[in-house]
Amino acid sequence: MLHFLRKRGLASLISLIGLVVLVFFLTRLTGDPTDLFLPIDASQEMRDQFREINGLNDPLIVQFGYYIGDLVRFDFGESLRQARPAMDVVLEAFPWTLQLALITMTLVTVSAIVVGSLAAFNVGGPFDRFASFVSLIGASAPDFWMAIVGIVVFAVGFGWLPTSGTGTVWHWVLPVAVLFIRPFGLIVQVVRGSMISALSSAYVKTARAKGVKSRPIIFVHALRNAMLPVITVIGDQAAALLNGAVVIETIFGFPGVGKLMIDSIMARDFNVVLAAIMVTALAIFLMNILIDLAYAALDPRIRH
């Protein structure tokens, strides 16, 4: 197991280095930030001074060398917009995204496992057809469209919910509800398919023949063996949320990493973009380690 985790850690480190190289050069392709941070009538001397202070006069490869050197010392540079360490800016936004992801994925995981398991146990019945129909619609619905419909109906139409911000618990309802729909639809379908296979296996038939009740058969005997593919999908969906839920955070004015990255890209605040990507990549790396541990807990063969 330790050997397996070491291999995953090395692979993640290589991916992280590749990501840093790619994002560094791509952000530089967005243009020169001088025009955004200085007034239109700024003199050439002011422009040269701004570029010199921020290291923009150096060739791109030299800028990259300086950046890697600073990165080794855990120095992510300063935000051009806020004139303070870029990592501080990112660490203020990341807890909002983390809370949003944790709340959404907890609700999704619990409800999708229950609905998918009950649909599999009553396969072909009215509940199974209803759950399959709802999950298919949920998995197909675009997030941005659901967000707009939610704002039009519940914020503008009924006036029940705020459209943006984070001041009260009601501000969280629409972002969480919109982010809930697609993962719920996907995971219900995976749980249903995996549980149908598990419930038709020999050990479940033996349990039924011995008179074991339905609830223990579903949630004790079959669910454990059906969870391996489900964990993979849960991990993918959680990674997507940790990556910022960019569109939803922007639409609802949610102060998370996704909105911060969009704002920083638009302002060509390169250091914040790179720091945000580093933090989210590390969070996804840690989450993948947890998923690997969950695999090992469910399937003893992985531990050996």
JOCOR-V58707 format. One record per residue. N is the residue number from 1. BURIAL is b if it has 16 or more other ideal C-beta (glycine too) atoms within 10 Angstrom, else e. Layout:
N,BURIAL
N,BURIAL
This chain:
1,e
2,e
3,e
4,e
5,e
6,e
7,e
8,e
9,e
10,e
11,e
12,b
13,e
14,e
15,e
16,b
17,e
18,e
19,e
20,b
21,e
22,e
23,b
24,b
25,e
26,e
27,b
28,b
29,e
30,e
31,e
32,e
33,b
34,b
35,e
36,e
37,b
38,e
39,e
40,e
41,e
42,e
43,e
44,e
45,e
46,e
47,b
48,e
49,e
50,b
51,b
52,e
53,e
54,b
55,e
56,b
57,e
58,e
59,e
60,e
61,e
62,e
63,b
64,b
65,e
66,e
67,b
68,e
69,e
70,e
71,b
72,e
73,e
74,e
75,e
76,b
77,b
78,b
79,b
80,b
81,b
82,e
83,e
84,e
85,b
86,b
87,b
88,e
89,b
90,b
91,e
92,e
93,b
94,b
95,e
96,b
97,b
98,b
99,e
100,b
101,b
102,e
103,b
104,b
105,b
106,e
107,b
108,b
109,b
110,e
111,e
112,b
113,b
114,e
115,b
116,b
117,b
118,b
119,b
120,b
121,b
122,e
123,e
124,e
125,e
126,e
127,e
128,b
129,e
130,e
131,b
132,b
133,e
134,b
135,b
136,e
137,e
138,b
139,b
140,e
141,e
142,e
143,b
144,e
145,e
146,b
147,b
148,e
149,e
150,b
151,b
152,e
153,e
154,b
155,b
156,e
157,e
158,e
159,e
160,e
161,b
162,b
163,b
164,b
165,e
166,b
167,e
168,e
169,e
170,e
171,b
172,b
173,b
174,b
175,b
176,b
177,b
178,b
179,b
180,b
181,b
182,b
183,b
184,b
185,b
186,b
187,b
188,b
189,b
190,b
191,b
192,b
193,b
194,b
195,b
196,b
197,e
198,b
199,b
200,e
201,e
202,e
203,e
204,b
205,e
206,e
207,b
208,e
209,e
210,e
211,e
212,e
213,e
214,e
215,e
216,e
217,b
218,b
219,e
220,e
221,b
222,b
223,b
224,e
225,b
226,b
227,b
228,e
229,e
230,b
231,b
232,e
233,b
234,b
235,b
236,e
237,b
238,b
239,b
240,b
241,b
242,b
243,b
244,b
245,b
246,b
247,b
248,b
249,b
250,b
251,b
252,b
253,e
254,b
255,b
256,b
257,b
258,b
259,b
260,b
261,b
262,b
263,b
264,b
265,b
266,e
267,b
268,b
269,b
270,b
271,b
272,b
273,b
274,b
275,b
276,b
277,b
278,b
279,b
280,b
281,b
282,e
283,b
284,b
285,b
286,e
287,b
288,b
289,e
290,e
291,b
292,b
293,e
294,b
295,b
296,b
297,e
298,e
299,e
300,e
301,e
302,e
303,e
304,e
